[in-house]
């Protein structure tokens, strides 16, 4: 065996032993009790019925409502930099338990909670616009339900404090919409994924949009991004607005270049169409892919059908606002979701088909409006075995392995245990459950390594 190869193996082992030295004991909330995992994909209010828990074998009989708790974590991707000061374990989420005041979670009882998308929209106060952050590692958020283990504080929704003497009336807000399909990775590399393809054989594409509550008198800010591999021109059009033309005529010396534009149009209705027309500017094999289409528009503060909607007023954060929501009904509810782990119930005044409430605008609070018919029921519950990798002490060697190969990994682990190494064998899912809020993040494995190093 060449010496250089031996040297690399020695360096590798020294690095691993250094990283995993001096672990400390800390318990995971998953270490005891009965746990079930729930996956959600979109922002919204979710309901867990007693009857669904019984039919899925989660419960056999009524239980005290005080024993029900839900855990999860903040949305958005975990930070890529290897920084300290992050929360490692699952966090308790405030829920609303409806049991008719009996204190027993039984027939007719249910839980409501605010669930999130793994991707996020954030307000950029400098640019005065929303910025979208795509989570490239997962498309689900995981939540963990327990009904028999007394952990946490049993967080429940509290009422939002009532403000008085509003100084501004709010009937519309700035909303956002993003069209994106991550279907194709042309170069089988990187985190770049694209949607529809345009080429000489398929030069035209029309996307039908849905902008509920659009204020047609206000301009819509549009951001479009495409990528091309050869010189080309793409025209973006809508029958009521001037055509936008994006082109790149020079030789492309890289894998691709982007065509990107920001512009404003006005639409006459809430379901406009936007068309793309592709023209190649060379004789080579060429194509374009649509990356995304993003729209920022003024929206009426009103329900559209039964659909829930989220809103915040970003134009002002110094006054006290009176929000007047249209098309409300007797089952309409509003929560303050500024802290998504601890939402608050908004108290207001129903007046015919409107609902109004008053809130300070400091910090640009965010709200969600929903009705009984717009709540999504959870019916799938995945049982989770107890685990406590936080509590494993003095780990020197970690093997992360797919469940199919666990028996072989245990053979390797035993080989090293016989040489006085403290070896831990763990599956990616087990790591993710404790170190990345149940979500499939490579950074969860790194978090685990750092945990054992401390």
URZIDA-V499090 format. One record per residue. RES is the residue in one letter. SS is DSSP state (A for helix, B for strand, O for the rest). Layout:
RES&SS, RES&SS
This chain:
X&O, X&O, X&A, X&A, X&A, X&A, X&A, X&A, X&A, X&A, X&A, X&A, X&A, X&A, X&A, X&A, X&A, X&A, X&A, X&O, X&O, X&O, X&O, X&O, X&O, X&O, X&O, X&O, X&A, X&A, X&A, X&O, X&O, X&O, X&B, X&B, X&B, X&B, X&B, X&B, X&O, X&O, X&O, X&B, X&B, X&B, X&B, X&B, X&B, X&A, X&A, X&A, X&A, X&A, X&A, X&O, X&O, X&O, X&O, X&O, X&O, X&O, X&B, X&B, X&A, X&A, X&A, X&O, X&B, X&B, X&B, X&B, X&O, X&O, X&O, X&O, X&O, X&O, X&O, X&O, X&O, X&O, X&O, X&O, X&O, X&O, X&O, X&O, X&O, X&O, X&B, X&B, X&B, X&O, X&B, X&B, X&B, X&B, X&O, X&O, X&O, X&O, X&O, X&B, X&B, X&O, X&O, X&O, X&O, X&B, X&B, X&B, X&B, X&B, X&B, X&O, X&O, X&O, X&O, X&B, X&B, X&B, X&B, X&B, X&O, X&O, X&O, X&O, X&B, X&B, X&B, X&B, X&B, X&O, X&O, X&O, X&O, X&O, X&O, X&O, X&B, X&B, X&B, X&B, X&B, X&B, X&O, X&O, X&O, X&O, X&O, X&O, X&O, X&O, X&O, X&B, X&O, X&B, X&B, X&O, X&O, X&O, X&O, X&O, X&O, X&O, X&O, X&B, X&B, X&B, X&O, X&B, X&B, X&B, X&B, X&B, X&B, X&B, X&B, X&O, X&O, X&O, X&O, X&B, X&O, X&O, X&O, X&O, X&O, X&O, X&O, X&O, X&O, X&B, X&O, X&O, X&B, X&B, X&B, X&O, X&O, X&B, X&O, X&B, X&B, X&B, X&B, X&B, X&O, X&O, X&O, X&O, X&O, X&B, X&O, X&O, X&O, X&O, X&O, X&B, X&B, X&B, X&B, X&B, X&B, X&B, X&B, X&B, X&O, X&O, X&O, X&B, X&B, X&B, X&B, X&B, X&B, X&B, X&O, X&O, X&B, X&B, X&B, X&B, X&B, X&B, X&B, X&B, X&O, X&O, X&O, X&O, X&O, X&O, X&O, X&O, X&B, X&B, X&B, X&B, X&B, X&B, X&B, X&B, X&B, X&O, X&O, X&O, X&O, X&O, X&O, X&O, X&B, X&B, X&B, X&B, X&B, X&B, X&B, X&B, X&O, X&O, X&O, X&O, X&O, X&O, X&O, X&B, X&B, X&B, X&B, X&B, X&B, X&B, X&B, X&B, X&B, X&B, X&B, X&B, X&O, X&B, X&O, X&B, X&O, X&O, X&B, X&O, X&B, X&B, X&B, X&B, X&O, X&O, X&O, X&O, X&O, X&O, X&O, X&B, X&B, X&B, X&B, X&B, X&B, X&B, X&O, X&O, X&O, X&O, X&O, X&O, X&B, X&B, X&B, X&B, X&O, X&O, X&O, X&O, X&O, X&O, X&O, X&B, X&B, X&O, X&O, X&O, X&B, X&B, X&B, X&O, X&O, X&B, X&B, X&B, X&B, X&B, X&B, X&B, X&O, X&O, X&O, X&O, X&O, X&B, X&B, X&B, X&B, X&B, X&O, X&A, X&A, X&A, X&O, X&B, X&B, X&O, X&O, X&O, X&O, X&B, X&B, X&B, X&O, X&O, X&O, X&O, X&A, X&A, X&A, X&O, X&O, X&O, X&O, X&O, X&B, X&B, X&B, X&B, X&O, X&O, X&A, X&A, X&A, X&A, X&A, X&A, X&A, X&A, X&A, X&A, X&A, X&A, X&A, X&A, X&A, X&O, X&O, X&O, X&O, X&O, X&B, X&B, X&B, X&B, X&O, X&A, X&A, X&A, X&A, X&A, X&A, X&A, X&A, X&O, X&O, X&O, X&O, X&O, X&O, X&A, X&A, X&A, X&A, X&A, X&A, X&A, X&A, X&A, X&A, X&A, X&A, X&O
